[in-house]
């Protein structure tokens, strides 16, 4: 099993969710997050200076069986891409074990 974490633009969330559902990934968790990117810009509004380096994003956490990894990543890449700086990142890590609390089942069966 793999854990796929993706940081995407909030505006692309709906498209990514639909792309994941189309690939058969029906369950994942998400959070609204704020991060700091490479750009160091500022804005002035009514005489007050604001930092625009703090970026609002959505963080997705998805655990899939090994045979769904490539399809999941492809769905995120296709749906989240705008071609502009700040489209986000995807991280993949191993999951050594998973348990379903209700039944006590373990392993890849918990993801079905």
C-alpha positions as CSV (number, residue, x, y, z in Angstrom):
1,X,0.0,0.0,0.0
2,X,1.1,3.6,-0.6
3,X,0.1,6.9,0.9
4,X,-0.2,9.7,-1.7
5,X,-0.2,13.2,-0.4
6,X,-0.9,16.0,-2.8
7,X,-0.9,19.8,-2.3
8,X,-3.0,21.4,-4.9
9,X,-4.7,24.7,-5.7
10,X,-8.1,25.0,-4.0
11,X,-9.6,26.0,-7.3
12,X,-8.6,22.6,-8.8
13,X,-10.1,20.5,-5.9
14,X,-13.4,19.6,-7.6
15,X,-11.7,18.5,-10.8
16,X,-9.2,16.4,-8.9
17,X,-11.9,14.8,-6.8
18,X,-13.9,13.9,-9.9
19,X,-10.8,12.5,-11.7
20,X,-10.0,10.4,-8.6
21,X,-13.6,9.1,-8.5
22,X,-13.4,8.2,-12.2
23,X,-10.3,6.1,-11.5
24,X,-12.0,4.3,-8.6
25,X,-10.4,6.1,-5.7
26,X,-13.5,6.8,-3.6
27,X,-12.1,7.6,-0.2
28,X,-9.5,10.2,0.8
29,X,-9.1,13.0,3.4
30,X,-8.4,16.6,2.8
31,X,-7.5,19.8,4.7
32,X,-7.3,23.5,3.8
33,X,-3.7,24.5,4.4
34,X,-1.5,27.6,4.1
35,X,2.1,27.3,2.8
36,X,5.0,29.5,1.8
37,X,6.2,29.3,-1.8
38,X,9.2,30.5,-3.7
39,X,7.6,33.8,-4.8
40,X,8.3,36.8,-2.6
41,X,5.7,39.4,-3.6
42,X,3.7,41.9,-1.7
43,X,0.6,43.9,-2.3
44,X,-0.5,47.3,-1.1
45,X,-4.2,47.8,-0.5
46,X,-5.5,51.2,0.8
47,X,-2.0,52.0,2.1
48,X,-1.5,48.7,4.0
49,X,1.2,46.3,2.8
50,X,0.2,42.6,2.6
51,X,2.4,39.6,2.0
52,X,1.3,37.3,-0.8
53,X,3.9,34.7,-0.2
54,X,1.5,32.8,2.0
55,X,-0.4,30.5,-0.3
56,X,-3.9,28.9,0.3
57,X,-3.9,25.3,-0.9
58,X,-5.7,22.0,-0.3
59,X,-3.8,19.0,1.1
60,X,-5.1,15.6,0.1
61,X,-4.2,12.3,1.8
62,X,-5.0,9.2,-0.1
63,X,-4.0,5.5,0.7
64,X,-4.3,3.1,-2.2
65,X,-3.2,-0.5,-3.0
66,X,0.0,-0.7,-5.0
67,X,-2.0,-1.4,-8.3
68,X,-3.8,2.0,-8.0
69,X,-0.7,4.2,-7.4
70,X,0.1,5.1,-11.0
71,X,-3.6,5.8,-11.9
72,X,-4.1,7.9,-8.8
73,X,-1.0,10.0,-9.6
74,X,-2.0,10.4,-13.2
75,X,-5.4,11.6,-12.3
76,X,-4.0,14.2,-9.9
77,X,-1.4,15.4,-12.4
78,X,-3.9,15.8,-15.2
79,X,-6.7,17.4,-13.2
80,X,-4.6,19.8,-11.0
81,X,-2.3,21.2,-13.7
82,X,-2.6,24.7,-14.9
83,X,1.0,25.1,-16.2
84,X,1.6,28.0,-13.9
85,X,4.0,28.3,-10.9
86,X,2.2,27.0,-7.8
87,X,0.3,24.0,-9.2
88,X,1.5,21.9,-6.2
89,X,3.4,18.8,-5.3
90,X,2.7,15.1,-4.9
91,X,4.5,12.9,-2.4
92,X,4.4,9.0,-2.2
93,X,5.3,7.0,0.8
94,X,5.0,3.3,1.9
95,X,2.2,2.2,4.3
96,X,3.3,-0.8,6.2
97,X,-0.1,-1.8,7.6
98,X,-3.8,-0.7,7.8
99,X,-6.6,-1.8,10.0
100,X,-10.4,-1.4,9.7
101,X,-11.6,-0.5,13.1
102,X,-15.1,-1.8,12.7
103,X,-14.1,-5.4,11.7
104,X,-10.5,-5.7,12.7
105,X,-9.6,-6.5,9.1
106,X,-6.0,-5.7,8.1
107,X,-4.0,-5.1,5.0
108,X,-5.2,-4.1,1.6
109,X,-8.7,-5.4,2.3
110,X,-9.3,-2.4,4.5
111,X,-9.2,-0.1,1.4
112,X,-12.1,-1.9,-0.4
